[in-house]
Amino acid sequence: MTEEGRARSPLTETATHTLVAGGQDLVFGLETTASRIAHLTAVDALTATLLANRGEEAERALDLSADVTADHAY
């Protein structure tokens, strides 16, 4: 799927804000690892910003998501 295709997915149609990041699918290697690290850094920065700006409300949402995903940790 192209980046443009991801920007028009059912999820993005219901979202208030959308951040689309993607690239060409590559064979596992240094480029793939670097790309994943860049995406993880962006998600971490967004999470930290939301926590700082939304305070207690964001903390509750983060705790809820941790509770939901805890049963699926491997």
PDB file as gemmi writes it, atoms N, CA and C in Angstrom:
CRYST1    1.000    1.000    1.000  90.00  90.00  90.00 P 1                      
ATOM      1  N   MET A   1       0.851  -1.170   0.000  1.00  0.00           N  
ATOM      2  CA  MET A   1       0.000   0.000   0.000  1.00  0.00           C  
ATOM      3  C   MET A   1       0.896   1.231   0.000  1.00  0.00           C  
ATOM      4  N   THR A   2       0.535   2.201  -0.798  1.00  0.00           N  
ATOM      5  CA  THR A   2       1.319   3.427  -0.855  1.00  0.00           C  
ATOM      6  C   THR A   2       1.003   4.322   0.323  1.00  0.00           C  
ATOM      7  N   GLU A   3       1.880   5.307   0.565  1.00  0.00           N  
ATOM      8  CA  GLU A   3       1.645   6.250   1.658  1.00  0.00           C  
ATOM      9  C   GLU A   3       0.330   6.994   1.436  1.00  0.00           C  
ATOM     10  N   GLU A   4       0.031   7.321   0.191  1.00  0.00           N  
ATOM     11  CA  GLU A   4      -1.232   7.991  -0.118  1.00  0.00           C  
ATOM     12  C   GLU A   4      -2.417   7.091   0.222  1.00  0.00           C  
ATOM     13  N   GLY A   5      -2.288   5.788  -0.040  1.00  0.00           N  
ATOM     14  CA  GLY A   5      -3.343   4.833   0.296  1.00  0.00           C  
ATOM     15  C   GLY A   5      -3.566   4.732   1.787  1.00  0.00           C  
ATOM     16  N   ARG A   6      -2.475   4.784   2.560  1.00  0.00           N  
ATOM     17  CA  ARG A   6      -2.606   4.739   4.019  1.00  0.00           C  
ATOM     18  C   ARG A   6      -3.305   5.990   4.539  1.00  0.00           C  
ATOM     19  N   ALA A   7      -3.089   7.102   3.889  1.00  0.00           N  
ATOM     20  CA  ALA A   7      -3.703   8.365   4.320  1.00  0.00           C  
ATOM     21  C   ALA A   7      -5.215   8.345   4.111  1.00  0.00           C  
ATOM     22  N   ARG A   8      -5.718   7.411   3.339  1.00  0.00           N  
ATOM     23  CA  ARG A   8      -7.155   7.333   3.056  1.00  0.00           C  
ATOM     24  C   ARG A   8      -7.767   6.035   3.573  1.00  0.00           C  
ATOM     25  N   SER A   9      -7.236   5.510   4.650  1.00  0.00           N  
ATOM     26  CA  SER A   9      -7.748   4.256   5.194  1.00  0.00           C  
ATOM     27  C   SER A   9      -8.982   4.513   6.057  1.00  0.00           C  
ATOM     28  N   PRO A  10      -9.757   3.476   6.369  1.00  0.00           N  
ATOM     29  CA  PRO A  10     -10.928   3.651   7.249  1.00  0.00           C  
ATOM     30  C   PRO A  10     -10.549   4.259   8.605  1.00  0.00           C  
ATOM     31  N   LEU A  11      -9.380   3.902   9.122  1.00  0.00           N  
ATOM     32  CA  LEU A  11      -8.955   4.455  10.404  1.00  0.00           C  
ATOM     33  C   LEU A  11      -8.728   5.964  10.302  1.00  0.00           C  
ATOM     34  N   THR A  12      -8.083   6.403   9.235  1.00  0.00           N  
ATOM     35  CA  THR A  12      -7.825   7.839   9.098  1.00  0.00           C  
ATOM     36  C   THR A  12      -9.104   8.630   8.851  1.00  0.00           C  
ATOM     37  N   GLU A  13     -10.110   7.983   8.313  1.00  0.00           N  
ATOM     38  CA  GLU A  13     -11.384   8.674   8.082  1.00  0.00           C  
ATOM     39  C   GLU A  13     -12.103   8.988   9.389  1.00  0.00           C  
ATOM     40  N   THR A  14     -11.869   8.183  10.428  1.00  0.00           N  
ATOM     41  CA  THR A  14     -12.524   8.424  11.713  1.00  0.00           C  
ATOM     42  C   THR A  14     -11.644   9.198  12.685  1.00  0.00           C  
ATOM     43  N   ALA A  15     -10.361   9.325  12.386  1.00  0.00           N  
ATOM     44  CA  ALA A  15      -9.419  10.004  13.283  1.00  0.00           C  
ATOM     45  C   ALA A  15      -9.561  11.519  13.178  1.00  0.00           C  
ATOM     46  N   THR A  16      -9.303  12.188  14.279  1.00  0.00           N  
ATOM     47  CA  THR A  16      -9.281  13.646  14.291  1.00  0.00           C  
ATOM     48  C   THR A  16      -7.998  14.158  13.645  1.00  0.00           C  
ATOM     49  N   HIS A  17      -6.885  13.511  13.966  1.00  0.00           N  
ATOM     50  CA  HIS A  17      -5.584  13.867  13.401  1.00  0.00           C  
ATOM     51  C   HIS A  17      -4.924  12.598  12.888  1.00  0.00           C  
ATOM     52  N   THR A  18      -4.163  12.749  11.824  1.00  0.00           N  
ATOM     53  CA  THR A  18      -3.506  11.592  11.243  1.00  0.00           C  
ATOM     54  C   THR A  18      -2.048  11.916  10.964  1.00  0.00           C  
ATOM     55  N   LEU A  19      -1.177  11.038  11.379  1.00  0.00           N  
ATOM     56  CA  LEU A  19       0.243  11.129  11.054  1.00  0.00           C  
ATOM     57  C   LEU A  19       0.566   9.890  10.245  1.00  0.00           C  
ATOM     58  N   VAL A  20       0.904  10.092   8.992  1.00  0.00           N  
ATOM     59  CA  VAL A  20       1.204   8.976   8.110  1.00  0.00           C  
ATOM     60  C   VAL A  20       2.707   8.938   7.894  1.00  0.00           C  
ATOM     61  N   ALA A  21       3.299   7.832   8.239  1.00  0.00           N  
ATOM     62  CA  ALA A  21       4.737   7.656   8.037  1.00  0.00           C  
ATOM     63  C   ALA A  21       4.940   6.293   7.423  1.00  0.00           C  
ATOM     64  N   GLY A  22       5.683   6.241   6.393  1.00  0.00           N  
ATOM     65  CA  GLY A  22       5.917   4.957   5.761  1.00  0.00           C  
ATOM     66  C   GLY A  22       6.975   5.082   4.703  1.00  0.00           C  
ATOM     67  N   GLY A  23       7.305   3.996   4.183  1.00  0.00           N  
ATOM     68  CA  GLY A  23       8.308   3.974   3.139  1.00  0.00           C  
ATOM     69  C   GLY A  23       8.220   2.662   2.398  1.00  0.00           C  
ATOM     70  N   GLN A  24       9.143   2.502   1.527  1.00  0.00           N  
ATOM     71  CA  GLN A  24       9.195   1.293   0.733  1.00  0.00           C  
ATOM     72  C   GLN A  24       9.499   0.107   1.646  1.00  0.00           C  
ATOM     73  N   ASP A  25       8.800  -0.990   1.434  1.00  0.00           N  
ATOM     74  CA  ASP A  25       9.109  -2.201   2.184  1.00  0.00           C  
ATOM     75  C   ASP A  25      10.465  -2.722   1.722  1.00  0.00           C  
ATOM     76  N   LEU A  26      11.320  -2.919   2.701  1.00  0.00           N  
ATOM     77  CA  LEU A  26      12.676  -3.346   2.378  1.00  0.00           C  
ATOM     78  C   LEU A  26      12.953  -4.706   2.979  1.00  0.00           C  
ATOM     79  N   VAL A  27      13.937  -5.368   2.447  1.00  0.00           N  
ATOM     80  CA  VAL A  27      14.413  -6.608   3.036  1.00  0.00           C  
ATOM     81  C   VAL A  27      15.041  -6.235   4.376  1.00  0.00           C  
ATOM     82  N   PHE A  28      14.920  -7.117   5.367  1.00  0.00           N  
ATOM     83  CA  PHE A  28      15.499  -6.836   6.671  1.00  0.00           C  
ATOM     84  C   PHE A  28      16.966  -6.453   6.516  1.00  0.00           C  
ATOM     85  N   GLY A  29      17.317  -5.383   7.160  1.00  0.00           N  
ATOM     86  CA  GLY A  29      18.695  -4.912   7.102  1.00  0.00           C  
ATOM     87  C   GLY A  29      18.807  -3.611   7.864  1.00  0.00           C  
ATOM     88  N   LEU A  30      19.895  -2.923   7.673  1.00  0.00           N  
ATOM     89  CA  LEU A  30      20.154  -1.685   8.388  1.00  0.00           C  
ATOM     90  C   LEU A  30      19.103  -0.621   8.080  1.00  0.00           C  
ATOM     91  N   GLU A  31      18.669  -0.520   6.828  1.00  0.00           N  
ATOM     92  CA  GLU A  31      17.678   0.493   6.461  1.00  0.00           C  
ATOM     93  C   GLU A  31      16.348   0.254   7.174  1.00  0.00           C  
ATOM     94  N   THR A  32      15.955  -0.996   7.262  1.00  0.00           N  
ATOM     95  CA  THR A  32      14.705  -1.342   7.936  1.00  0.00           C  
ATOM     96  C   THR A  32      14.791  -1.009   9.415  1.00  0.00           C  
ATOM     97  N   THR A  33      15.895  -1.338  10.045  1.00  0.00           N  
ATOM     98  CA  THR A  33      16.080  -1.054  11.464  1.00  0.00           C  
ATOM     99  C   THR A  33      16.066   0.453  11.708  1.00  0.00           C  
ATOM    100  N   ALA A  34      16.764   1.206  10.908  1.00  0.00           N  
ATOM    101  CA  ALA A  34      16.807   2.663  11.057  1.00  0.00           C  
ATOM    102  C   ALA A  34      15.420   3.262  10.885  1.00  0.00           C  
ATOM    103  N   SER A  35      14.659   2.754   9.945  1.00  0.00           N  
ATOM    104  CA  SER A  35      13.307   3.247   9.720  1.00  0.00           C  
ATOM    105  C   SER A  35      12.422   2.992  10.933  1.00  0.00           C  
ATOM    106  N   ARG A  36      12.522   1.809  11.504  1.00  0.00           N  
ATOM    107  CA  ARG A  36      11.709   1.465  12.678  1.00  0.00           C  
ATOM    108  C   ARG A  36      12.105   2.298  13.881  1.00  0.00           C  
ATOM    109  N   ILE A  37      13.388   2.561  14.048  1.00  0.00           N  
ATOM    110  CA  ILE A  37      13.840   3.405  15.153  1.00  0.00           C  
ATOM    111  C   ILE A  37      13.297   4.821  14.983  1.00  0.00           C  
ATOM    112  N   ALA A  38      13.304   5.333  13.765  1.00  0.00           N  
ATOM    113  CA  ALA A  38      12.769   6.675  13.505  1.00  0.00           C  
ATOM    114  C   ALA A  38      11.282   6.743  13.823  1.00  0.00           C  
ATOM    115  N   HIS A  39      10.523   5.720  13.446  1.00  0.00           N  
ATOM    116  CA  HIS A  39       9.094   5.701  13.737  1.00  0.00           C  
ATOM    117  C   HIS A  39       8.846   5.613  15.236  1.00  0.00           C  
ATOM    118  N   LEU A  40       9.600   4.785  15.920  1.00  0.00           N  
ATOM    119  CA  LEU A  40       9.457   4.638  17.364  1.00  0.00           C  
ATOM    120  C   LEU A  40       9.785   5.949  18.080  1.00  0.00           C  
ATOM    121  N   THR A  41      10.798   6.646  17.612  1.00  0.00           N  
ATOM    122  CA  THR A  41      11.165   7.940  18.193  1.00  0.00           C  
ATOM    123  C   THR A  41      10.030   8.946  18.028  1.00  0.00           C  
ATOM    124  N   ALA A  42       9.411   8.963  16.859  1.00  0.00           N  
ATOM    125  CA  ALA A  42       8.296   9.887  16.633  1.00  0.00           C  
ATOM    126  C   ALA A  42       7.114   9.559  17.547  1.00  0.00           C  
ATOM    127  N   VAL A  43       6.791   8.290  17.692  1.00  0.00           N  
ATOM    128  CA  VAL A  43       5.691   7.878  18.566  1.00  0.00           C  
ATOM    129  C   VAL A  43       6.011   8.222  20.018  1.00  0.00           C  
ATOM    130  N   ASP A  44       7.240   7.980  20.453  1.00  0.00           N  
ATOM    131  CA  ASP A  44       7.638   8.321  21.817  1.00  0.00           C  
ATOM    132  C   ASP A  44       7.542   9.822  22.066  1.00  0.00           C  
ATOM    133  N   ALA A  45       7.959  10.623  21.100  1.00  0.00           N  
ATOM    134  CA  ALA A  45       7.880  12.078  21.248  1.00  0.00           C  
ATOM    135  C   ALA A  45       6.425  12.537  21.338  1.00  0.00           C  
ATOM    136  N   LEU A  46       5.563  11.965  20.521  1.00  0.00           N  
ATOM    137  CA  LEU A  46       4.137  12.311  20.587  1.00  0.00           C  
ATOM    138  C   LEU A  46       3.531  11.907  21.926  1.00  0.00           C  
ATOM    139  N   THR A  47       3.891  10.734  22.415  1.00  0.00           N  
ATOM    140  CA  THR A  47       3.389  10.267  23.704  1.00  0.00           C  
ATOM    141  C   THR A  47       3.841  11.187  24.833  1.00  0.00           C  
ATOM    142  N   ALA A  48       5.110  11.548  24.835  1.00  0.00           N  
ATOM    143  CA  ALA A  48       5.630  12.433  25.877  1.00  0.00           C  
ATOM    144  C   ALA A  48       4.956  13.800  25.825  1.00  0.00           C  
ATOM    145  N   THR A  49       4.707  14.299  24.637  1.00  0.00           N  
ATOM    146  CA  THR A  49       4.046  15.597  24.480  1.00  0.00           C  
ATOM    147  C   THR A  49       2.614  15.538  24.993  1.00  0.00           C  
ATOM    148  N   LEU A  50       1.888  14.487  24.642  1.00  0.00           N  
ATOM    149  CA  LEU A  50       0.517  14.338  25.128  1.00  0.00           C  
ATOM    150  C   LEU A  50       0.469  14.208  26.638  1.00  0.00           C  
ATOM    151  N   LEU A  51       1.386  13.436  27.194  1.00  0.00           N  
ATOM    152  CA  LEU A  51       1.428  13.292  28.648  1.00  0.00           C  
ATOM    153  C   LEU A  51       1.698  14.634  29.322  1.00  0.00           C  
ATOM    154  N   ALA A  52       2.599  15.409  28.747  1.00  0.00           N  
ATOM    155  CA  ALA A  52       2.933  16.712  29.325  1.00  0.00           C  
ATOM    156  C   ALA A  52       1.773  17.699  29.202  1.00  0.00           C  
ATOM    157  N   ASN A  53       1.067  17.648  28.092  1.00  0.00           N  
ATOM    158  CA  ASN A  53      -0.006  18.615  27.850  1.00  0.00           C  
ATOM    159  C   ASN A  53      -1.345  18.229  28.465  1.00  0.00           C  
ATOM    160  N   ARG A  54      -1.599  16.952  28.576  1.00  0.00           N  
ATOM    161  CA  ARG A  54      -2.905  16.490  29.056  1.00  0.00           C  
ATOM    162  C   ARG A  54      -2.882  15.983  30.490  1.00  0.00           C  
ATOM    163  N   GLY A  55      -1.698  15.853  31.053  1.00  0.00           N  
ATOM    164  CA  GLY A  55      -1.551  15.504  32.450  1.00  0.00           C  
ATOM    165  C   GLY A  55      -2.292  14.259  32.889  1.00  0.00           C  
ATOM    166  N   GLU A  56      -3.157  14.443  33.886  1.00  0.00           N  
ATOM    167  CA  GLU A  56      -3.848  13.321  34.523  1.00  0.00           C  
ATOM    168  C   GLU A  56      -4.728  12.539  33.548  1.00  0.00           C  
ATOM    169  N   GLU A  57      -5.392  13.236  32.644  1.00  0.00           N  
ATOM    170  CA  GLU A  57      -6.246  12.573  31.642  1.00  0.00           C  
ATOM    171  C   GLU A  57      -5.413  11.616  30.789  1.00  0.00           C  
ATOM    172  N   ALA A  58      -4.235  12.065  30.372  1.00  0.00           N  
ATOM    173  CA  ALA A  58      -3.357  11.222  29.554  1.00  0.00           C  
ATOM    174  C   ALA A  58      -2.810  10.060  30.370  1.00  0.00           C  
ATOM    175  N   GLU A  59      -2.496  10.304  31.637  1.00  0.00           N  
ATOM    176  CA  GLU A  59      -2.002   9.226  32.508  1.00  0.00           C  
ATOM    177  C   GLU A  59      -3.041   8.120  32.634  1.00  0.00           C  
ATOM    178  N   ARG A  60      -4.306   8.490  32.801  1.00  0.00           N  
ATOM    179  CA  ARG A  60      -5.380   7.484  32.909  1.00  0.00           C  
ATOM    180  C   ARG A  60      -5.494   6.689  31.617  1.00  0.00           C  
ATOM    181  N   ALA A  61      -5.419   7.366  30.477  1.00  0.00           N  
ATOM    182  CA  ALA A  61      -5.519   6.681  29.184  1.00  0.00           C  
ATOM    183  C   ALA A  61      -4.332   5.735  28.987  1.00  0.00           C  
ATOM    184  N   LEU A  62      -3.148   6.175  29.386  1.00  0.00           N  
ATOM    185  CA  LEU A  62      -1.967   5.330  29.257  1.00  0.00           C  
ATOM    186  C   LEU A  62      -2.072   4.108  30.164  1.00  0.00           C  
ATOM    187  N   ASP A  63      -2.565   4.309  31.386  1.00  0.00           N  
ATOM    188  CA  ASP A  63      -2.767   3.181  32.297  1.00  0.00           C  
ATOM    189  C   ASP A  63      -3.786   2.192  31.733  1.00  0.00           C  
ATOM    190  N   LEU A  64      -4.853   2.705  31.143  1.00  0.00           N  
ATOM    191  CA  LEU A  64      -5.875   1.845  30.545  1.00  0.00           C  
ATOM    192  C   LEU A  64      -5.288   1.031  29.394  1.00  0.00           C  
ATOM    193  N   SER A  65      -4.508   1.671  28.544  1.00  0.00           N  
ATOM    194  CA  SER A  65      -3.925   0.935  27.419  1.00  0.00           C  
ATOM    195  C   SER A  65      -2.939  -0.126  27.920  1.00  0.00           C  
ATOM    196  N   ALA A  66      -2.232   0.170  29.000  1.00  0.00           N  
ATOM    197  CA  ALA A  66      -1.319  -0.822  29.580  1.00  0.00           C  
ATOM    198  C   ALA A  66      -2.097  -2.010  30.131  1.00  0.00           C  
ATOM    199  N   ASP A  67      -3.236  -1.731  30.764  1.00  0.00           N  
ATOM    200  CA  ASP A  67      -4.074  -2.812  31.290  1.00  0.00           C  
ATOM    201  C   ASP A  67      -4.610  -3.696  30.169  1.00  0.00           C  
ATOM    202  N   VAL A  68      -5.027  -3.081  29.082  1.00  0.00           N  
ATOM    203  CA  VAL A  68      -5.601  -3.818  27.965  1.00  0.00           C  
ATOM    204  C   VAL A  68      -4.546  -4.697  27.296  1.00  0.00           C  
ATOM    205  N   THR A  69      -3.330  -4.168  27.150  1.00  0.00           N  
ATOM    206  CA  THR A  69      -2.296  -4.917  26.442  1.00  0.00           C  
ATOM    207  C   THR A  69      -1.498  -5.857  27.339  1.00  0.00           C  
ATOM    208  N   ALA A  70      -1.632  -5.744  28.656  1.00  0.00           N  
ATOM    209  CA  ALA A  70      -0.844  -6.573  29.567  1.00  0.00           C  
ATOM    210  C   ALA A  70      -1.068  -8.058  29.350  1.00  0.00           C  
ATOM    211  N   ASP A  71      -2.287  -8.431  29.020  1.00  0.00           N  
ATOM    212  CA  ASP A  71      -2.594  -9.850  28.807  1.00  0.00           C  
ATOM    213  C   ASP A  71      -1.982 -10.389  27.512  1.00  0.00           C  
ATOM    214  N   HIS A  72      -1.496  -9.499  26.661  1.00  0.00           N  
ATOM    215  CA  HIS A  72      -0.963  -9.928  25.373  1.00  0.00           C  
ATOM    216  C   HIS A  72       0.545  -9.788  25.292  1.00  0.00           C  
ATOM    217  N   ALA A  73       1.192  -9.526  26.414  1.00  0.00           N  
ATOM    218  CA  ALA A  73       2.657  -9.416  26.420  1.00  0.00           C  
ATOM    219  C   ALA A  73       3.274 -10.805  26.298  1.00  0.00           C  
ATOM    220  N   TYR A  74       4.369 -10.879  25.580  1.00  0.00           N  
ATOM    221  CA  TYR A  74       5.018 -12.177  25.376  1.00  0.00           C  
ATOM    222  C   TYR A  74       6.367 -12.180  26.044  1.00  0.00           C  
TER     223      TYR A  74                                                      
END                                                                             
